[in-house]
Amino acid sequence: MTLNSPKYFLSGLFFMLVGVGAVLMSMHLEFGTLRAIGPGFFPTVLGVILAVLGAILVFRAFVVDPEPYVSSDLKVAALVLGGSALFGILIRPAGLVIAIVAMILTAALATKELSFREAVLVAAGLAIGSVLVFVYALGLPIPVFGSLLRG
């Protein structure tokens, strides 16, 4: 058999590793029954599902048509990861709105398919939606504008 898709193969191995790890880590928890599920039910079932999906991906890696090699762009990876890091750095001092806008605008630099205007609209929509869902609907104690507006 020839490995035609290293991407599927590595993704499948990762899913299988996480799935088996979840099952092993939840073995000491009581599984329960379908009528009265125990604390080990969810991680065990989720681990089995992940492992099965991983096995399917590994199998697909050998039967799909070969994929051409595509080099990864370090600039794109750095911008996307940098945007996520920027969110983590800004969430407390600047608040949810500014952190999300900074993250989206930084990550948007990684693509040429999104204009600056579109990136601003996406960032504004995600910021407003996140505030509505996480702060108001769920009541999570996330600073909306952080300590920047407190003086």
Summary of the structure (lengths in Angstrom):
residues: 151
radius of gyration: 21.2
end to end distance: 65.3
largest distance: 65.3
contacts: 420
relative contact order: 0.12
helix: 66%
strand: 1%
